[in-house]
Amino acid sequence: MGGVCPGSQSPRGVGTSLGPMSARYYTHFVTPADEVRQAHEWSGVVELGRELDQRGGTGELARLLAQSFEIDCEDIRILHWARLH
């Protein structure tokens, strides 16, 4: 009565450290047109292992998206991005 269930507590030092938190961003960007297809406009949430720098984040985000789409970084045009809380 009035006690805490033993299974709900962790021993000291076990499971108390937090791992790296991910950072989620709303992104709106365009990939280029080529001979076969027209330019594509994309929007959605990108989850990263760390926060982007507010000044250089656009370039870093473009590099990551380019890797995912297997295209050159210069071919990604970021229209808007914002951190989600």
C-alpha positions as CSV (number, residue, x, y, z in Angstrom):
1,M,0.0,0.0,0.0
2,G,1.3,3.4,-1.0
3,G,4.6,2.0,-2.2
4,V,6.3,2.0,-5.6
5,C,6.3,-1.2,-7.6
6,P,9.9,-2.6,-7.6
7,G,9.7,-3.2,-11.4
8,S,9.1,0.5,-12.2
9,Q,12.5,1.6,-10.8
10,S,15.9,1.3,-12.3
11,P,19.0,0.5,-10.2
12,R,21.2,3.6,-9.8
13,G,23.4,4.3,-12.8
14,V,21.5,1.9,-15.1
15,G,19.5,3.4,-17.9
16,T,19.8,6.9,-16.6
17,S,22.0,8.4,-19.3
18,L,20.2,9.8,-22.3
19,G,21.4,9.0,-25.8
20,P,21.7,11.6,-28.6
21,M,18.4,13.2,-29.4
22,S,17.3,13.6,-33.0
23,A,16.2,16.9,-34.5
24,R,13.2,17.0,-36.8
25,Y,12.8,19.6,-39.5
26,Y,10.0,20.5,-41.9
27,T,11.5,20.9,-45.3
28,H,10.2,22.2,-48.6
29,F,12.5,21.8,-51.6
30,V,12.8,21.3,-55.4
31,T,14.7,18.7,-57.3
32,P,15.8,19.6,-60.9
33,A,14.2,18.7,-64.2
34,D,16.0,16.6,-66.7
35,E,15.3,15.3,-70.2
36,V,13.0,12.6,-68.9
37,R,11.1,14.3,-66.1
38,Q,10.0,17.7,-64.9
39,A,11.2,19.4,-61.7
40,H,9.7,17.9,-58.6
41,E,8.6,19.8,-55.5
42,W,8.8,18.0,-52.2
43,S,7.8,18.7,-48.6
44,G,8.0,16.7,-45.5
45,V,9.8,15.9,-42.3
46,V,13.5,15.1,-42.1
47,E,14.9,13.6,-39.0
48,L,18.6,14.1,-38.2
49,G,20.9,12.9,-35.5
50,R,21.7,16.5,-34.4
51,E,20.5,20.1,-34.8
52,L,21.4,22.1,-37.9
53,D,23.4,25.3,-37.5
54,Q,21.0,28.2,-38.1
55,R,23.4,30.0,-40.4
56,G,24.8,27.0,-42.5
57,G,21.9,24.6,-42.1
58,T,20.5,25.1,-45.5
59,G,23.7,23.9,-47.2
60,E,24.0,21.0,-44.8
61,L,20.4,20.0,-45.3
62,A,20.8,20.3,-49.1
63,R,23.9,17.9,-48.9
64,L,21.9,15.4,-46.9
65,L,18.9,15.5,-49.2
66,A,21.2,15.2,-52.3
67,Q,22.7,12.1,-50.9
68,S,19.2,10.6,-50.3
69,F,18.2,11.4,-53.9
70,E,21.6,10.5,-55.3
71,I,21.9,13.8,-57.1
72,D,24.4,16.7,-56.8
73,C,24.0,19.0,-53.9
74,E,23.8,22.0,-56.2
75,D,20.6,20.4,-57.7
76,I,18.6,20.7,-54.5
77,R,16.9,24.1,-54.0
78,I,15.6,24.5,-50.5
79,L,12.5,26.7,-50.4
80,H,11.9,26.6,-46.7
81,W,13.0,24.7,-43.6
82,A,12.1,24.9,-39.9
83,R,12.8,22.9,-36.8
84,L,9.9,21.1,-35.4
85,H,9.5,21.0,-31.6
